């Protein structure tokens, strides 16, 4: 289950019509240069308003993801009161798993292993929190919005908006936003030819469901009988770890960098460096090369998620993201060791 995609949908609630807003903001004729700046501002404002309005949404729904010929589903309980957010995600396919997220605290229950993994995660890399960063204000520089009519999804009427990339370095999106409340109920990721690479949608949805934050917090803290793991995650910078990009990849800005301490012959800890253009994200993973584990360089695609691996001197590089393979190649080719 691609729960990053779920987060994008779940937090994009708003109390206005996306179609009407974009139409109203872009109807007046303006000079070409000013039009581009206006479009960029309007798309960003539309997404920001979605984010701001999501603070008071509560709902229960069944969420279905179709990616690479594989379909996954989960039951979602989501509460947001403006100061804190909590959600419970219960998988309906694959191994049983329950994931709770309370602000930046994430707890995952794996009943078959009697294991609970508890960790603290920053929201960086997950839309729409990115809109609070400088990346969010530049979304309109790399995507343009187009109205595509109205459809009914999960029992609600929705406006359909396409977010079309202005270059070949990122995928496009088609968004279904519920008309009355504005919450996104369906999302598709599209390749350059308009082919659907991945689809996420609610099959059923109940707004303003009677879900209590206190009840979900109580369930989240009930770990009796489970072995609890708390993986250590250390915030750092790529520069501090001795890495840099020779040339920025257009539109993508660094969002976060962490490492997980692990004993290795070289003493280097695995590092994850995250970039985003405000919608798409790319992660660079670097770890010491291990000839027994790192057998073959590869390129793989699973729906919208692409990945490539290669050796860089004494290190093993994995680049992964929901962008075209050529974009991943720019990150891989640009990464260099500085010390």
Secondary structure, 3 states (H helix, E strand, C coil): CCHHHHHHHHCCCCCCCHHHHHHHHHCCCCCHHHHHHHHHHHHHHHHHHHHHHHHHCEEEEEEEEEECCEEEEEEEEEEECCCCEEEEEEECCCCCCEEEEECCEEEEEECCCCEEEEEECCCCCCCCHHHHCCCHHHHHHHEEEEEEEEEEECCEEEEEEEEEECCCCCCEEEEEEECCCCCEEEEEEECCCCCEEEEEEEEEEEECCCCCHHHHHHHHCCCCCCEEECCCCEECCCCCCCEEECCCCCCCEEEEEEEECCCCCCCCCEEEEEEECCCCEEEEEEEECCCCCCCCCEEEEECCEEEEEEEECCEEEEEEECCCHHHHHHHHHHEEECC
